[in-house]
Amino acid sequence: MPFVRACGLSELEEDTPKRVELDGTPVSVVRTEGEVFAIHDICSHANVSLSEGEVEDCQIECWLHGSAFDLRTGKPSGLPATRPVPVYPVKIEGDDVLVSVTQES
C-alpha cells in the first residue's frame, strides 16, 4: 500500500478541509480533534466536493444537501446520503501528511 504526500501538516487548519488530488483520486484531508483524516472528496449522494463543507464532531458535511459523513468510517449519519464514501489510511512523517488511495479502508 504505497503512501504519497498529500500536503504539509502545517498547511492544515483545524476543522478546515483541504482538497488534494492523489493518483487521479479527489481526497479531502482534514485535521480535527488531534488527528488527520483522508476521505473521498465527492459526496455519494450528489457529485459535489465535500471539501467545501464544514467539519464538526469528526464529521464532514456536504454543503449542498446537508448529509454528514464520519471521517473515521465514511458512513453517512443522515439523509439524503445512504452510501458511505471511501476513507484512506494516513501517516504523518515530520511535516508530511501521507495518504494511500490504492486500498480503501
ABEGO torsion letter per residue (X at the ends): XBBBBABBAAABBBGBBBBBBBGGBBBBBBBBGGBBBBBBABBAABBBBAAABBBBGGBBBBAAAGBBBBAAAGBBABOABABBBBBBBBBBBEABBBBBAABBX
